[in-house]
Amino acid sequence: MNFKGIEICCPHCRNELERPREDELVCLGCHRHYPVLLDIPDLRIFPDPYISIEDDRHKARRVAERFSDLDFEGLLDFYYSITSAVPPHHARQYKRSLLAAVPRARAWLDSWEAQAAGATPESLLEIGCGTAPLLLAAEKYRRRIGVDIAFRWLVVAKKRLAEAGLDLPLICACAEALPLPSACFDRVVADSVVEHLTDQRRALSEVRRILRPRGYLFVATPNRFSLGPDPQTGIWAGSLLPQSWTGAIVRQQGGVPPVRHLLSAGELRQLLHASGFEDVQIFLPAIPSAQRAHFSRAMNWLIGLYDLMRRLPISRHLLYLFGPLFHAVAKSPASARM
């Protein structure tokens, strides 16, 4: 089935889909039915770890009801107002990060592409696209598509894109079972996603499947051994604490403990190689000045220290051990290995 210029298929059997009604897709092979809301098809094979599929759809419908009368920032506020699992101070932190995400995404795309090689890419898929700042920043790619396991976030993403005059394909799906044909994208981006995947090997094998030969995967992921504030919980050196301790602190704050599997630089490299990727490069990203403008003076001081350490050979080595996050660029092989 052609969906906004992108071929999509059943995530279970990869047979063709048809759309008998505006609010439904049906597989012609296994006859499964998939709902559609706001022109976003729900093609998941399992839920995200924080909410059931039915509860997620219910929340997505509630957000969709406010789609027309709220702007993007207002829709974010509404989402967090109906999400009791996110404490107010975390909601403010997440919102600040989301509002600063477009310039960060644009700078990171340029950085990733500088490490890649070959012909100019035309197509980009983002898995775990969230509210779609990277899709908005990826103007130079002729075809852009976003996939996320959280239907509720895709409704918010659609609002961000609509305010920019864009109607890009958004699909609710699992990275472990992408509803897309093989060898159809030049680039796949996984920004703050790998650590949340239910099955990292399976998902990255799926990414390799849908990448064209010699296409590139771009990754951003927190460091398992970071000494800085945890990007999800705000706890300093939070990823170094036992999960039971982190969970207790987060629950005491009124939140839900993160479900994830963080990686070190060596573990990330090993995972990418084991998933069939070649020419793996891991490096330390710069923090764009446009993003820094959204942070406090204390955080900007820390970012300045990070940038200084990133430029010096001795301290750069320490950042690979204990720094906040990594970027990776990995190439799909010239011939498919399924």
C-alpha positions in Angstrom: 0.0 0.0 0.0 1.2 3.5 -0.9 0.9 5.7 2.2 1.8 9.4 1.4 4.5 8.2 -1.1 5.8 5.5 1.1 5.2 1.8 0.6 4.0 0.2 3.9 3.1 -3.5 4.6 1.8 -5.7 7.4 4.3 -5.8 10.2 3.4 -9.5 10.9 3.5 -11.1 7.5 4.7 -8.2 5.2 1.8 -8.7 2.9 0.0 -5.8 1.3 -2.4 -3.6 3.2 -5.6 -2.0 2.0 -7.6 0.8 3.4 -11.4 0.0 3.2 -12.2 3.0 5.5 -10.4 6.2 6.6 -10.0 4.8 10.1 -8.7 1.3 9.3 -6.1 -0.7 7.4 -6.5 -4.4 6.7 -3.8 -6.9 5.7 -4.7 -8.9 2.6 -2.5 -11.8 3.8 -3.2 -12.5 7.5 -6.4 -10.3 7.6 -5.3 -8.4 10.7 -7.0 -5.0 11.2 -5.1 -1.8 12.2 -6.8 1.4 13.3 -5.9 4.9 11.9 -6.2 8.1 13.8 -5.5 11.6 12.3 -4.1 9.7 9.3 -1.6 7.9 11.5 -1.8 4.1 11.2 -1.2 1.9 14.3 0.9 -1.0 13.0 2.4 -2.2 16.3 2.9 -5.8 17.2 3.4 -5.0 20.9 3.0 -2.0 23.2 5.7 0.2 24.7 6.7 -0.7 28.2 4.9 2.2 29.9 1.3 1.8 28.7 -1.0 -0.7 27.1 -2.0 -0.3 23.5 -5.6 0.5 24.4 -4.6 3.0 27.0 -2.1 4.6 24.6 -4.8 4.9 21.9 -7.2 6.4 24.5 -4.6 9.0 25.4 -3.9 9.7 21.7 -7.6 10.3 21.1 -7.7 12.8 24.1 -4.7 14.7 22.7 -6.3 14.6 19.2 -9.4 16.2 20.5 -7.3 19.3 21.4 -5.4 19.2 18.1 -7.2 22.1 16.5 -7.5 24.5 19.4 -3.9 24.3 20.8 -0.5 25.1 19.3 2.4 22.7 19.6 3.6 24.1 23.0 0.0 24.1 24.3 -0.5 20.5 23.2 2.7 19.5 25.1 1.3 21.2 28.2 -2.0 19.4 27.8 -0.3 16.0 27.3 1.7 16.4 30.5 -1.4 17.6 32.4 -3.1 14.3 31.7 0.1 12.2 32.4 0.3 11.7 36.1 3.4 9.4 35.7 5.5 12.4 34.8 6.2 14.7 37.8 5.8 18.5 37.1 9.6 19.1 37.4 10.3 16.3 34.9 7.6 17.7 32.6 9.3 21.1 32.6 12.7 19.5 31.9 11.3 17.4 29.1 9.4 20.3 27.6 12.5 22.5 27.6 14.4 19.8 25.8 11.7 19.3 23.2 11.4 23.0 22.4 15.2 23.1 21.9 15.3 19.9 19.9 15.1 21.3 16.3 18.4 23.2 16.2 20.1 20.3 18.0 18.7 17.8 15.4 19.8 20.0 12.5 23.4 20.3 13.9 23.5 16.5 14.7 22.3 15.6 11.2 25.1 17.7 9.7 27.6 16.1 12.0 26.4 12.6 11.1 26.4 13.3 7.4 30.0 14.6 7.6 31.1 11.2 8.8 29.2 9.3 6.1 30.3 8.9 2.5 28.9 8.2 -0.9 26.0 9.7 -3.0 23.8 12.4 -1.6 20.9 10.7 0.3 17.3 11.2 -0.7 15.4 9.3 1.9 15.4 9.3 5.7 13.5 7.2 8.3 13.6 8.1 12.0 12.7 5.3 14.4 11.5 6.7 17.8 10.8 10.1 16.2 8.9 11.3 19.2 7.5 14.8 18.5 9.4 14.9 15.2 12.1 17.7 15.7 14.5 15.8 13.5 12.0 15.2 10.7 11.4 19.0 10.8 15.2 19.6 10.7 15.8 17.2 7.8 14.9 19.6 5.0 17.5 18.3 2.6 16.0 14.8 2.4 13.3 14.4 -0.3 11.5 11.7 1.5 11.1 11.7 5.3 9.1 9.4 7.5 8.8 9.0 11.3 8.0 5.8 13.3 7.4 5.6 17.0 5.9 3.0 19.3 4.0 5.7 21.2 0.8 6.7 19.4 0.2 9.6 21.8 3.5 11.2 20.8 2.8 10.9 17.1 -0.3 13.1 17.5 1.9 15.8 19.1 4.5 15.3 16.3 1.8 15.8 13.7 1.0 19.2 15.3 4.6 20.3 15.3 4.9 19.3 11.6 1.6 21.0 10.7 2.7 24.3 12.2 5.7 24.1 9.8 3.4 23.4 6.9 4.4 19.7 6.6 2.3 16.6 6.2 4.9 13.9 6.5 4.2 10.1 6.9 4.0 9.1 10.6 3.5 5.5 11.6 3.0 3.9 14.9 5.1 0.7 14.8 7.7 -1.3 16.7 11.4 -0.9 15.6 11.6 -4.7 15.9 8.9 -5.2 13.2 9.0 -2.2 10.7 6.0 -2.2 8.3 8.3 -1.3 5.4 9.8 -3.2 2.5 13.5 -4.1 2.3 16.2 -1.7 1.0 14.0 1.4 0.8 15.9 4.1 2.7 19.3 5.8 2.4 19.4 6.9 6.1 17.9 5.7 9.4 18.2 7.8 12.5 17.9 6.4 16.1 18.2 9.4 18.4 17.9 8.4 22.1 16.2 5.2 21.0 18.6 2.2 21.1 18.6 2.2 24.9 14.8 1.8 25.0 14.5 -1.0 22.5 12.9 -4.2 23.7 15.2 -6.3 21.5 18.2 -4.3 20.4 19.7 -6.9 18.1 16.3 -7.6 16.4 15.5 -3.9 15.9 19.0 -3.1 14.4 18.7 -6.1 12.1 15.3 -4.6 11.0 17.1 -1.3 10.4 19.7 -3.0 8.3 17.0 -4.8 6.3 15.2 -1.6 5.3 18.5 0.3 4.6 19.7 0.3 1.0 23.2 -1.2 0.4 25.8 1.1 1.8 23.1 3.2 3.5 23.9 4.7 6.9 22.5 4.4 10.4 22.9 7.4 12.7 22.7 6.9 16.5 22.7 9.1 19.5 22.5 7.3 22.9 23.4 8.1 26.5 26.6 6.6 28.0 26.0 3.8 30.5 28.8 5.1 32.7 27.9 8.8 32.5 28.7 10.9 35.6 26.4 13.7 34.6 22.6 14.1 35.1 20.6 11.3 33.7 18.6 12.5 30.7 15.4 10.8 31.8 15.5 11.1 35.6 17.8 14.1 36.2 19.8 12.1 38.8 23.5 12.7 38.7 25.4 9.6 37.7 22.0 8.0 37.7 22.9 5.3 35.2 25.7 4.1 37.5 23.3 3.4 40.4 21.7 0.0 40.8 18.3 0.0 39.0 16.5 -0.6 42.3 18.0 2.6 43.7 17.1 4.6 40.6 13.6 3.2 40.6 13.1 4.0 44.3 14.2 7.7 43.7 12.0 8.1 40.7 9.0 6.6 42.4 9.6 8.9 45.4 9.4 11.8 43.0 6.1 10.6 41.7 7.4 9.2 38.4 7.8 5.8 36.7 11.3 4.2 36.6 12.8 4.1 33.1 12.8 0.8 31.3 16.0 0.7 29.2 19.3 -1.0 28.5 22.1 1.6 28.4 25.4 0.9 26.6 29.0 1.9 26.9 31.0 2.9 23.9 32.4 -0.6 23.5 29.1 -2.2 24.0 27.5 0.1 21.3 30.3 -0.8 18.9 29.9 -4.5 19.5 26.1 -4.3 19.1 26.4 -2.5 15.7 28.9 -5.0 14.4 26.9 -8.0 15.7 23.8 -6.6 13.9 25.7 -6.7 10.6 26.9 -3.1 10.2 30.3 -2.1 8.9 32.6 0.9 9.2 31.3 1.7 12.7 32.4 5.1 14.0 31.7 6.3 17.5 32.4 9.9 18.5 31.5 12.7 21.0 28.9 15.2 19.7 29.1 19.0 20.1 26.2 20.8 21.8 24.7 23.4 19.4 24.6 27.0 20.7 20.9 27.3 19.7 20.1 24.4 22.0 22.2 25.9 24.8 20.1 29.0 24.8 17.2 27.0 26.4 19.3 25.8 29.4 20.2 27.4 32.7 23.4 29.2 33.4 24.7 26.3 35.5 23.9 23.8 32.7 25.6 26.1 30.2 28.7 26.1 32.3 28.8 22.3 32.3 28.3 22.2 28.6 31.2 24.7 28.2 33.4 22.4 30.3 32.3 19.4 28.2 33.2 21.2 25.0 36.6 22.1 26.4 37.2 18.5 27.4 36.1 17.2 24.0 38.8 19.2 22.3 41.7 18.0 24.5 43.1 14.5 23.8 43.5 13.4 27.4 40.2 14.6 28.6 38.5 13.4 25.4 39.5 9.9 26.4 37.8 10.4 29.8 34.6 11.5 28.0 34.5 8.2 26.1 34.5 6.5 29.5 32.3 8.8 31.6 30.8 11.5 29.3 27.1 12.0 28.8 26.4 10.5 25.4 27.8 9.1 22.2 27.1 9.4 18.5 27.6 6.6 16.1 27.6 6.2 12.3 27.4 2.7 10.8 27.1 1.5 7.2 24.9 -1.3 5.9 26.9 -3.9 3.8 27.0 -3.8 0.1 25.0 -7.0 -0.2 22.1 -8.0 2.0 22.7 -10.6 4.8 19.3 -11.6 6.3 
